[in-house]
Amino acid sequence: MSRTSSSKRCPAYGLDSRQSWVTAAFCGLLLFLGLATIRVSGVLLYGIVEAFGVTRQEASWPVTLSGSLLLLASPITGFLCRRYSCKAVLLVSSFVTGIATIVCYFAESLTFIIIFYGIIHGITLSGLFIGANVLVAQHFEKRRTTACSLMFTAGGINTIVLPPLLEFFRTQYGIRGVFLLYGAILMNAFPFAIALRHPPPLRNHGKSRSSTSDSSNNPPIPNGIPRTEVTAIALPTFKAVQNSSDLQARVNSSKPLNGEAKTFRFSVDDEVCTDRDHIPPVQLRIKTVTARLKELFRLWMTVAFWVNVTSFSAVNLGMSMFVLLSTDFANDRGIAPSESVYLLHALSASDIALRPLSGFIIDSKILSLESVMLLGFLIQGVAFELLAWFRTFHMMLISSALVGTTCGTRTGLMTPALVKDFGMEKLPDMLGAMSFGVGVVLLLRPPIVGFFRDNLGSYSGLLHVMAVMNAVLLLVWALKVLQNMKKEALLKARYSELDAKDVVKKLLKPTRTGLVDGSCRKSSQ
C-alpha cells in the first residue's frame, strides 16, 4: 500500500518523476565538469606562463575567452537547443569539449591553445550550461526550483575537488599533462549526456508519421508550435471505393464524405497520400523565422526581461568581484595572503550549503521566488557595507559568508524566474539572451577595478557602489512582491465571486417537487 502511494506521489515517468530526478542528477554532473573551467583558470594561467614563456597578459587570453564564451555564446546555443533538442546539443558539446582540451597537449604555440581551449572549449561549455538548465526545467513543474538548485549545488562542489587535482597534475606532469588529463576528465561528460532522456511533452515532436483524432477532442494549436509541425483542419475521412462510378463521384466531390470533420497531425517532411486530385483547403499555421525573431525582440525589450538581466548580473558580479579582489583587498588592510584564503573558504562553504535550500523553500511555498531575491539583495548590500566600514578580519569573514549565502540562494533561480515570466517554450532563447547580458556585465570588471583601485586608491568606493546597486534592485523586487500580492488578492476576490454565483444558481435551480429553494413543504392536494 505504501509502495502504491509512493509511486503516485513520484511516478516513474513524466514531469516530476523519478526519471526527472535522474536527469537532474546527470545534468548536475555535467555542470560539475563544465563549470570547473572557471575554477581552475589560475592553475592553467600559471602553467601556460611557465611552459611557453609568455607574459601573464598573453597567457590570460585562453582562460579568459573560455570563461567569457560560456556566457557570450549562450544565444547561439539557446537557439540550437530550441531548433534541435537539448540532448543533441549536450551530446555534441560534451564530446567536443573534452577533445578540444586534449589536443592542447600537442600545442606548440599560444595561438593553438587560444583557438582550441579558449574558443572551441568555451563555446561547448555554453552548450553544456544552457542545455542542462533547459532540460532540467523541461522535466519538472512542481519541483523545478528545487531541481535547478540541486543541479547547481553539484556544479559548485567542483571548487573543492578539481583545482587541487589539477595543481597536482601540473607539478607532476607540466601544463601539457594538465590539458591531457583534464580533457580526459571532461570526456566523462559524454556518457552522462547519453544517459539523459527527452522530456515527455517534447519526446515525439515531428516524429510521428500519422494519427487522427476527432476535432472536438483535439486541443487548440499552441502559440509556440514548433516550426516543423503543422495541423491540417477539416480534412475529411474517406470510405473504401467499391466501383468506378463511386470513385468518379468521390473525385468530383469537395465536401466531407463521411461523418464529421477530422484533424490530421503530421510533419512538414512527411508525405500525405490520397487517391483524390483535389483536397479541400487546409489551414496551416507556421511561424516564419522573421516572425519568431520579431517576437523574441519584443520579449527582449520587456521590463521583466531587463529586471532579470540586471538582477542576476548583480548576483554574479558581486560574487566574482569578491573572489577577484579578496586577497588584494585583505592585503590593503594588513591581512596576510595566507589568512585571506579563509575568506574564500567561508564564501564557498556558505554558497554550497545554501544552494539546495532556496529551491526547497520556494517549491514548498514558504517564500516566493520574488521574496528570496529581495532578501538576497538586502543581505548582499549589508555585506558590502560591512566590508567598507569594518577593517577587522572577523568582520570580513562574516561578510564573505553573507556574500556566499546570498549568491548560493539565488544562483539556481535564473531558469525558474524566466519560466515564470515567459513560459517554458521561450526558455532557451530567453536564457541564452540573459546569459549573454550577464557575460557583457562581467567583462566590465577590469575597468571598474582599475578606476577605483588605481585612480582613487581604495576599494571602499567600489564597495559602496555595489551596496547602492543592491539597494536599487531591492526596491525593484519589493515592487514585484507587492505586484504579486495584488494579483493574488484579485484572484481570490474573483474566485470568491464565482463561488458565490454558483451557490446562488444552485439555490435558484428548480427541484423535482417544483420548489425554488428545495424545501420539504408538501404540495396541496
N, C-alpha and C positions, 0 to 999 in steps of 0.2 A: 504493500500500500504506500509506504514511504517512498519506494523507488518510483512508483507511478506519479505521485505528486511532485517529486523532484524533477522527473522528465518533463512534466507540464510546465514547471517554472523555468527550466532551461532545456529546451528541446535539442535534438541532435543537429538539426539543420535549420536554416532560416536566420532571420535577424535575431540578435542577442542570444544565439545558440552556442552550444559547446564548440561547434566548428568556427564560430565567430571568435571565440576566445583563443582558439588555436591560431587563427590568423593574426590576431593581435600580438600573440607571443612571438611568432616568426617575424612580424614587422618590427617588433621591439629589438630582436636580434639584428635585423638589417640596419636599424638606426645605431645600435651598439657598434657595429663595424663602420658604417658610413660616416657618422659624426666624429669618429676618432681622429680623422684628419686634422680637425681644428685643434684637438688636444695635443697632438704630437708635433705640431709645427715647430716648436722650439728645438726639439731634438733634430729634426731634419735640417733646420736652418744652420745649426752649428756644424752638423756633419757635412753639408754642402760647402761651407766656407773652408773647412779643414781639408776636404778632398780635392776641390777644384781651385783653391787659391783665389777666389773672387772676393769682392767686398761684401759686406753684410747687406748693403742695399741691393746689389745684384742677386745675392742668394735668397733674398726675401721674396723675389718675384714668383717662383713656383708655389710656395706655400700660401702667398697672398692671393694668387689667382685661383687656386683650388678652393680656398675658403670663400672667396667672393663669388665665384661662379656657382657655388652651391645655391646661392640665393638669386643671383642675377640671371641665371639661365632658367629660372623657375617658370616664366611664361611659356617658354618653348616646351618644357617637359609637361607642364599642365595641359597644353594643347594636345600633346601626344597621348596623355592619359585619357583625355576625352575622345580623341579621334580613334584610337585603337582600344586599349584597355590598360588598366593599372598593372595587371600581371605581366603583360607584354613589355611594358616599359621597365618593370622591375627585373624581369629576366635578362633583358639586354644590358641594363645598367649594371646589375650585379656581376655579370660576366666580364664586361669591358673594363670596369673599374679596377679589378684585380690585375688583368692583363696589362693595362696601361701603367700600373705601378711596377710590375715585374720587369717590363722591358727597360726600365730606367737602370737596371743592373748593368746594361751594356752601354750606358751613356758615356760619350767621350767629351761632351761639352754641356754647358749650362742650358743652351738653347734646346737641346734634346729633352732635358728634364722639364723645361718650361712648357713644351708642346704636349708631352705625354702626361706628366703628372699635374702640371698647372692647369692646362686647358681640357684635355680629354677626361682626365680623372675628375676634375671639378664639375664638368657637365654631367657625368654619370652619377656623381654624388647628388646632384639636383634631382635626377630621376629617382634615386632611392628615397630621397626626402619627400618629394611630392607624391610619388606612387604609394608609399607606405601610409602617409597621412590620409589620402583619399580612400584607399582600400579599407582601412580600419573604419573610417566614418561610414562607408557604404555597408559594412557588415553589422552596424549597431544602430539602434534607435533609442531605446530606453537607457542604456548604459554607455552611450557614446563618449561622454566626457570622461568617465572612469577608464574606459579602454584607451583613449588617447593619452591620459595622464600616465597610465601604467606603461604604455609604449615608450614615452619619453623618459620614464624612470629607468627602463633598461638602457636607453640611449645615453643616460647620464653616468651610468656606472663605469663606462669606459675610461673615465678620468682616473679611476683607481688602478685599473689593470694595464692599459696599453702604453702610456708614457714611460713607466719604469721598465716595461718589457722591451720597448724599442731602444731605450738608453742602454740596456744590457746588450742588445744586438749591435749597437754602434761601437761600444767598447771592445766587443769580441771580433766583429767581422767588418767593421767600417760602414760607410754610408751605402755602398753598393749592396752589401749584405742586408742592410736595413730595408732597402727597396725590394729586394728579392723575398725576404721573409715576411715583410709587411704585406706585399702583394699576395703571397700565399695565404696569409690570414684573411685577407679581403675576399679571396676566391671562395671561402666558406659561405659567403652571402648567396652564391648561386644555388646550392641545394635548398637553402631557406626559401628562396623565391620559387623554386619548383614546387615546394610543398604548399604554396598558397592556393586558394580557391577563389573563383569569381563569386561576387555577392549574388544571392538568389535572384533579386529582381533584374539583374543585368546579365544573367548567365546565357540566355538564349537570344539576345538581340541580334537580328539579322541572320540567324542561323536556320530557323525553321523553313521548311520548303512550302508547306501549305497547311492551312487549318481554317475551318469555317465555324461560325457561331451566329446565333440569332442576333439581329441588330438591337433588340431590346435588352440583351444581356451584355453587350459589348460596351466597355467604358469609353468615355469621350477621349479624343486624342489629346494627350498632354501637350503643354506649351513647348516643352523641350524635347520633342520626339527626335530620336537620332536621325541624322541626315540620310542614312541608308534605308530607313524603314518608312513605308508609306501605308496608307489604309485606303482601300477602294470601297466606296459606299454604294449601296443599291446595285450590287452585281447579282443578277438573278441566278437561280438554280435551273438545271436542265433535266428533263426526263429522257429516258432512253428513246432513240428513234426506232420506230417499228417498220416503216415503209418509206418509199421515195416521196410520196405526197406529204407525209408527215414531216420529212426532212425539209421539203421546199417551203412548207407553211412556217416552219420554225425559223428558217433562214430569213424569210421576209418580215418576220415579226421583230419589233424592237421593245416589246413590253416583257415584264417578268412572266415566265411561262408556268410557273408552278409555285403557288403559295406566296408568302411574304418575302420582302427583300432580305438579303443576307449581307453579312460583312465578311470580306475576304482579306486576310492579312498576309503580306508577302514582302520579300526584299527586292530592292531595285535590280540586283543581279540575278534574280530568279526569273524563270520563264513561265507564263501562264498560257496554256494551250486550250483551244476550243475549236469546235467544228464550224463556227459561225464566221461569216465575213464581217459582221457588224456587232459590236458590243455596245450597249448603252453607255453614255458618257459617265465617267467616274470622277470623283472629286479627290484630288491629290493635294496633300499638304506637305511641302518640302521646304525646309528653311535653307535659303542660299547662304553662301559664305558671307556675302555682303550684309545680309540681314542679321546674321549672327554677330558679325563684328560691330554693327551699329548698336545692337542690343548690349554687347559687352562694354562698349564705350559709354553707353548710357548708365550702366551699373557702376562703372569705374568713376563716374562723376557724381555719384550719390554721396550724401553726408555720411551714411552708415559705413560705406567703404573706407572713407578717409579717416573716420574715427578709429576704425580697426587698424589701419595702416600706422597712424601716428601713435596709437596706444601700444601696439606690440613692437614698434620701433623703439619707443621709450623703454620698454621692458628689456629688450636685447641690448640697447645702448647702455643702460645702467649697469647691466651685468658685465658687458665687455669692457666698459670704461674702468670698472673696479678691478677686473682681472689684469688689465693692461697697466694700470697705474699703482697697484697696491704696493709693490716693492719700492718704487721711486717715491711714492707719497710717504711711506713709512720712513724711508731714509731721510727725507726732509725734516722729519720730526724726531730724529735721533734714535730711531729703532733699527737695530742691525738686520741685514738681509736674512740671516739665519733665523731670526724670530718672526720676520714678516711673512714667512711661508705659512705660519699658523693662521694668518688672516684668510688665505685661500682655503686652508683646511676647514675652517669654520664656515666659509661660504659654501663649499662643496657639500659638506655634511648636511647643512640645513636645506640646501637646494634639493638633494636627492631624497631626503627624508620627507619633505613636504610635497613632492610631485604627485604621488598617488592619492594624497589626502584630499586635494581640491576637487578632483573628479568625483570622489565618493560623496563629498559634501553637496556638490551641485546636483548629482543624479538622485540623491536621497531627499532633495527639496529642503535641506537645512538652510542653505543660502542659494540665491540665484547667481547666475554667471556674472551679471552686472554688479552684484554686491561684492563678489570675490575680486573683481577688477578694481572696484572702488577702494576696498580695504588695502589692496596691493599698492596702489598709488599713494595712499595715506602713509603706509608703513615705509615705503621706499623714500618718500620725501623726508620723513622724520630721520631715517638712517643717514641720508646725505647731509642733513643739517647737523646731526651729531658728529659726523666726520669733520665738518667745517669748524665747529666750535670747540670740541674737546680734543686734546692732544695726547691723552694717556693711551697706553697700549690696550688696557682693558676695555675702554670705551670704543676703540677701533675694532676690537674683537667682537663686541656686541653689535656694532654697526654692520660689520661684514656678515654676521649671522642673519641680521634683519634683511640685508640685501639678498642673500641666498634664499631666505624664506619667501620674499615677495616674487622673486624670479621663478622659484620652484613651483609655487602655487598657480602661476599663470603661463608657464611655458607650454603646457599641453592644451591650452584653451583656444589657440588660433583656429583650429579646424571647427570645433563646436560653435564658436562665435560666428564664423562665416556661414555655417549651415543654418544657424538660427536666423540670420539676417537675409540670406539669399537662396536658401534651399540646397538640396543635395546635388541637383543637376548642374548648377553653376559652380560647384565647389572647385573642380580642377583649375578652371580659368581664374577664379577669384583668388584662390590660394597662391597660384603662380604669380599673379599681379601683386598681391600683398607682399609676398616674399621678395619680389624684385624691389619694392619700395623700401623694405627693411634693409636690403643689401645696399641700396644707394645711401641710406642714412648712415650705415656703418662705415662707408667709405669716407665720411666726413670726420672721422676720429683724428687722423693726423693733423689737419689744420686747426681743429679745435684745441687739441692738446698743445700744439705749438704756440697758439695765440696766448693761452693762459699761462703756460709754464715758462716759455721763452721770452714773451713780451712783457707779461705782468709779473712774472717771477714767483707765482704761487698757484696752487691748485684750489685755493679757497673760493675764488670767483667761479670756477667751474662747478664746484660742489653746490654753491648757491643757485646757479643757473639750473642744474639738474633738479634741485628741490622745487624751484619755481615751475619748471616744466611738469613735474608730478602734481603740483597743486592745481595747475590749469586742467590737466586731464582728470584730476579728482572731481572737479566741478562738472566736467563733461559727463562722466559716468554717474554722478549724482543726478543729473538731469535725465539720464537714461533709466535710472532706477525709479524716479518719480513718474516718468512716462509709462513704464511697465505697470506700476501700481494703479495709474489712472485707467489703463486698458483693462486690467483685471477687475477693477470696480465696475466699469461699464459692462463687461461681460457678465458679471454676477447680476447686475441690475437687469440686463436683458433676459438672462435665463430665468430669473425670478418672475419677470413679467410674463414670459411664455408659460411658465408653470401655472401662474395664476389664471391665465386664459384657458389652459387645459382643464383646470378644476371647474371653472365656470361652465365650459362646454359640457363636461360630464354631468354637472348638476342640472343643466337645462335640457339634456337629452331625454326625449320621451321614453318611458318604460313600457313594458308589455301591458301593464294594468291601465295605461292611459294617463298616468300621473306624471306631473312635471318634475317633482322633487323626489320621486321614488319612495314616498312614504307608504305605509301599510294600511291606509284608510280603505274601508270596504266600499265598493260601488253600490249605488242604490238599486234596489230591485224593482 
